[in-house]
Amino acid sequence: MNRVLIFRVLASTLFLCSCFVAGVTAQNNPFAPQPAPPLPAGMKGSDATDPRAKLKPGMFDAGEASMGLKLLTTVGKPNPFQISNDPSDPKVDKGASIIAGDTSKIPPAMKLVLAGLAFANSDLAFQGNRLFQGNFYGMSIYDISDPTKAYPLTTIVCPGGQGDVSVYKNLMFMSVEMPNGRVDCSAEGFPIQTAPGLPAASKDRFRGVRIFDISDIKNPKQVGAVQTCRGSHTHTLVLDPKDKNNVYIYVSGTSFVRQDEELAGCSGGTPDKNPNTALFRIDVIKVPVNAPQTAKIVSSPRIFMDSRTNEIAGLTNGGTHGALDKQTPTDQCHDITVYSAIGLAAGACEGNGILLDIKDPANPKRVDAVNDPNYSYWHSASFSNDGKKVVFTDEWGGGLGARCRENDPNVWGADSIFHIENNKLKFASYYKMPAAQGDTENCVAHNGSLIPVPGRDIEVQAWYQGGISVMDFTDPNHVYEIAYFDRGPIDPKMLVLGGSWSAYWYNGHVYSSEIARGLDILELTPTKFLTQNEINAAKSVKVAELNVQNQQKFVWPKNKAVGLAYIDQIERSGTLSADEITKLRNAIEVKNSDRKQVANLVSMLETKAAQARNSKDAAKFDAIAQIISEPVH
Amino acid sequence: MVITMFGRLTFLAAVLTCFLSISALAQQDAPVVVQPGAPGQPTKVLPSSTRATLPLVSKKDVEFMQGMIMHHAQAVEMVALMDSRTQNKELRLLGARISHSQSEEIGLMERWLTARGQPTTMKMSGMDMSDMDMPGMDMSKPMLMPGMLTAKQMEALRNAKGAEFDRLFLTGMIQHHGGALTMVKDLYQSPGAGQDAELFSFTTDIDSGQRAEIRIMQNMLAKNH
């Protein structure tokens, strides 16, 4: 009932919006998107002939295109993250009147699109049967026991953006960065002062990382709130393999430094003038698991320091142009992905991609840094399962703009895949979701996670209104798309923010946090690029908790699904004859197969493993041999 | 009699089951809405009808957007000069990216302002200059936002070619981008500014994106010397 009602109201709202826009088109319509400038010489743009390029617009009735991904359900945003249904609600006017004075100038329907990012859904975390979806205005918790019938359990009202979320046991962490965040989660923000001067420092303001106790999922309690100078744009949960009593949070702040009057010890500026500057560092919070209320910052590593000169602002890409050079060295990370299993973290830090040694979690040390002339803003990172590759993303335009148009180059706002060799990053290639998107679709590379298909490196990734794209980067020099899901623009005439913020694989399904529309739940379907056996093998990997930026190593069970997936991959590569493939499949399918036949097959596999082109192929033959010898069904 | 009784009971049970499952469904659809308190304080339960409140927008926010449109427009104008004046491939690519980025962002700012009932250009007469530090500003000339190239600088750029154009473009654009950083910094020195999520994210992106571009330009400048 509720959903239908919400749908109707939203649909009529959009209809009204469209009418308004249509009305002003005749005049000089500021909402009409400008076409992209021409494609720069020598560059390749996005593919305008792709089925995703021209889909029917709409909030809830947009056209859809998909390949290898099937949408199972969409759960709409909870009420508290929708602005009042009634455009004449005084609450709507309250926000608008501050600036406009006379709100009658604003068409009623337009007031509803004022919201934009303010109530946007953001990142996801998972625990057991629960999904946690961040929002600029708080948090939603869903029950996903049956992903096709996911439903909301708890909506937490607690504004401050952007609501980046992690969970660990009974604790939930949430990032707050905007100046409207309040310690007590109230929603009124801070008064606009008309007198000139610095903003009134307020002890009520909160910018940092909130800690909630979620033991009672319907009654989460704020138990800690660690303030930081720049707030927390994102954060990363870090576990210390040697210490079970504490967890760490790496805080990436990208915004302005607040004044000392509000939070003691905070000051900005360049390190040559202010060695204590809150820029040029990340903050590390230590959280005692049994006493989260005592969580505090234990270090603020200067990870951009030049280790030879000890210069704090050490990441200038080697430029040596006198004083100018010191103007804008990298001073922040946007997001950090830690991979404790290999003792490394990949930081996407403004103008650089960096590699950190995190064996001592409280004191990460930079071991390498790269830059790229095609990169605008290093945004996020994910490692391959073997830790030998890393995928960085470039959030060109911050996700607010249309950057996947036919004329936008396919190396701008793209992923870049790097090798990691002896703790050094080496560039391999770019990947950008290939389909051209419209002028009114915000689109650029965003958050993704690995899909545990054994024997391959596969990532599912969000591209805002560019939808979800699944790509194979097993060969980092030849990255290609294997599945996708996309909707048409929310609106055909103006860019209304929306699309997939994060698309992550969790225990068998793809969950996508849709900024405007809610929560999408999808499943992989077999194609020529990915077989049902490979999907089944991915589904056989289960985790108890998922915080994507705290990357966990997948370990595949030696089961039938995994064996069949490897056989499919060997068949695809053409290494074995059709007859040999059939024999292997039979040996795996039949429980009590002939011992002698099994011995022959194992011997054949051992030979093939010895002759294999690379260690990855050899491992597949070995794994199949093992599964055939000791079947676990 | 017994049968009828049983029948009635069944009917009642069915009604009850139906009612229960409906309320269970309703419960599924409507999550509990809560608002935590400060650390250590209890969590409040809010009515399920709770709706979001619009963020506050300050006059400074509006002026920032209006000013930045003007600021961005000059960057687009500078890139447009490249065509007949330089063959430097690397520089032309950088220029193309600046132009792609900033012309698209002008659209964002115009949308933001119009949706809030605000003009997209700054009215000089209506502006409150009392808190602006602009000594000796000549009101008869078009106003320049921080970092914008003066008419004289633009003229020099227009008249330059080849390596000299490259140098003037790079130094000019570094100055120009530097001004954007100043504008963002000024914005956050203003009381109550930046509480609007879209504006907040946009300004944060300008700050980091243009910082990175300045670094690229500094390196290009260093290489060409």
Interface residues (C-beta under 8 A of the other chain):
Chain A: M1 N2 R3 P30 F31 P33 Q34 A36 P37 P40 A41 G42 M43 P78 N79 P80 F81 Q82 I83 S84 N85 D89 K91 V92 K94 G95 A96 I98 I99 A100 D102 T103 K105 I106 M110 V113 L114 A115 G116 L117 A118 F119 A120 F136 Y137 S140 I141 Y151 P152 L153 T154 T155 I156 V157 C158 G161 Q162 E177 M178 P179 N180 V183 D184 C185 S186 A187 E188 G189 F190 P191 I192 Q193 T194 A195 P196 G197 L198 P199 A200 I211 F212 K218 N219 P220 K221 Q222 V223 G224 A225 H233 T254 S255 F256 Q293 T316 N317 G318 G319 T320 H321 L324 D325 Q327 T328 P329 T330 D331 Q332 H334 E350 G351 N371 P373 Y375 S376 Y377 W396 G397 G398 G399 L400 G401 A402 R403 N407 D408 W412 M494 L495 L497
Chain B: A26 Q28 D29 A30 P31 V32 V33 V34 Q35 P36 G37 A38 P39 G40 Q41 P42 T43 L46 S48 S49 T50 R51 A52 T53 L54 P55 L56 V57 S58 K59 D61 V62 K89 E90 R92 L93 L94 A96 R97 S99 H100 S101 S103 E104 E105 I106 G107 L108 E110 R111 W112 L113 T114 A115 R116 G117 Q118 T120 S130 D131 I174 G178 L181 V184 K185 Y188 Q189 S190 P191 G192 A193 G194 Q195 D196 A197 E198 F200 S201 F202 T204 D205 D207 S208 G209 R211 A212 E213 I214 R215 I216 Q218 N219 L221 A222 H225
